Structure formats: structure tokens, C-alpha cells
């Protein structure tokens, strides 16, 4: 798996988050592919990181939602489906301690493998006891340093 997130243009080195990944913001398009985006590369957006009531009961949870748009490259669509799993890391901004919250619950209709030229909207709920009230969310942490994306969040 290439595990590369890119922008639409080649750029000088950008600042990285606490786990060595590209920094993105909620609502910003993230391309999956090479160092610059190609028309065949799938893209996704983290549309929300928020504290809200669970769809599976009344407790408060951290919700992370995604919007995915795949293109014509089936291999990259498959890789992205493996990267956007509920396996994430949260990092405390003060102590730099990181942990992987367990027990994520799926929201929406996420297929196991993404198809080509498709749109998907889905998300995950994480128990508030398993996350920090603010910090960094790392997506695709399985790619190792530089293989994912870090996004700041604040649930306070």
C-alpha cells in the first residue's frame, strides 16, 4: 500500500503533525495517490469531528465523518478503503501521548471495499473515555510516519 496523501500541486515541505503526517483541516479535500493529485485519484474529506449523542444509545461520543469520491483507478480505491478504517490514533497536544481508541461503531453505509466512480458518506463513533477532549486525530496510522494525515480537533 502506498499510503500517500497529497495535495493538488507539488509544494515545498509542509509542517507535519505530532505523528509525522501531513496536516489537514476538517472540510479540506485529501487526495489518495502520489505526490500530486491525478484525475484518477480518489479523494476524501473529513466532514466532521464533534461530540454528539450516539446513534446507538444516549451517551456522548466523538463522531468522525467522511465523504469519499473514488475515480477510475480501482487499485487506489481499494487502498483507500483499507486506509479509512476505524483504526485511528488520538494525540494529546500537551503531553504528546497517543492512543488508539477501541470499540468504534460505524455510522452510515460503508462498503468493505470501495468501488470505482462512487461516492460514499460514512463515519465512526468513538467512546469519549477513549479519546482526549482536544488534540490531534491521525487517519491511516497503519501507514507509519508520513503515511497518514493529522487533523486537529476540539470537543470542549
N, C-alpha and C positions, 0 to 999 in steps of 0.2 A: 504494500500500500504506500502510495507516495506521500500522503498526509501533508499536503501543502495547501495553505490558504493564501490567496493572492488578492491584489487589487487590480483595477482596470489598466493601470500603467506601471511600467517599471519605475522604481523610485530608489533613492538613496536609502541606506539602512534606517529603519524606523525604530523608535523606542519599543521595548518589549515589556511585557507584564512580569509578574513575580515568578512565573514558571517558565520564562524564556520564550514566550509566544507573542505573536503579533497582537497588538491591542486594537480592539474594535469596540463600537458602542451599540447599544440596543437600537435597532432600526437600521443599522448600516448593512449594506449588502456585502456578503462574503463569498468569494468565488473559490471553487474547489478545482484544482488543476495544477498548472505550472506557475512559474514566477510572474507571469502576466496572464490575464484572463483571455480566453479564446471564445469565439461564438458557440463552440460545442461544450464548454464547461458548465456544469451545474452550479447553481448559486443558492445561498440560503440567507435568511435574515433571522436573528433572534428578535422576535417581535415584542416580547415582554419578559421581564424578571420582576416579580411582585409577590407580596404577601397577600393571600386571599383565603377564603374558605374553601376547603377541599370539596371536590365533586363527589368524593367517596365518604362523606361524613361532615360533621360540623366543625372540625378542628381547623386551625390556621396552618397553612403550608406555604412553602416557597414554590411558585409556579414559574416554569421556563417554557416559553412557547416559540415555535419555529414556523417559518414559511419557506418551503423548498420549491425551487423550479429547476427541473432537470432539462437537459438538452439532448442532442443526438448521440453523445458519447456514452454508450452503455457501460463500459468499464468504469468510467469516472462516476456515473450514477450509482453503481454498485458500491464503489469505495466510499462514497459519501453516506450511503445508507449504513455502512459499518461504523463510520465516524460519529454520526449523530445518534448515539445510544444514550441511555440514562447514566452511563458511566462518566461522571464529571468530577472535577475537584473544586473545592472552595478554599480560598486562602484568606486568612485574617490579615488585614492591611498593617496592623501594628506589630504583631508577633511574627508574621510571615509563616505561621503554622498552616499546613494544608491537610485536608482530609477529604475523603470521598464519601459523600452521603449515600447511605444504603436505602433500600426499600422504596425506590421510585415507583410511582404509579403513572401509567400512561394516560394522556388526555387526547381525544380525537382518534382519527383512523390512520395510523402509521403502518404501512406495509413492511414486511420483513426486509424486502429488497426493493429499492426504488426503480421504477421503470424509466424509459426514455420519454422525453417530451411530455412530462407530467408535472402537476402542481400538488403539493401536499401541505396541509396545515395540521400540526400536532404539537404536543408538549408533554411535560413531565411535572409531577408534583413531588416535592421533597419535604419530609418532616422537618419542621423548624428546629427541633432538637439536634438535627444532623447538620445544620448549616450555621454560618455566622450571620449576625444581623446586618452586616455590611462587609464588603470585601471584593474579592475577585472570583469570578466563575470561569473555570477552564473547560473548554469543549475540545474533544478529541485528545484527551490527556494520554491515550494509549500510543499516540504518535511520538512521544518523547518531547524533550525541549525543542521548541521551534516548530513542532508538528501540529500545533493546535492554535487556538485563539483564546485570549484572555479578555473578559468583559467586566468592568466594574459594576457593582450593584449596591443598593442601599434599601433595606427593608424596614428601617427605623421609622 
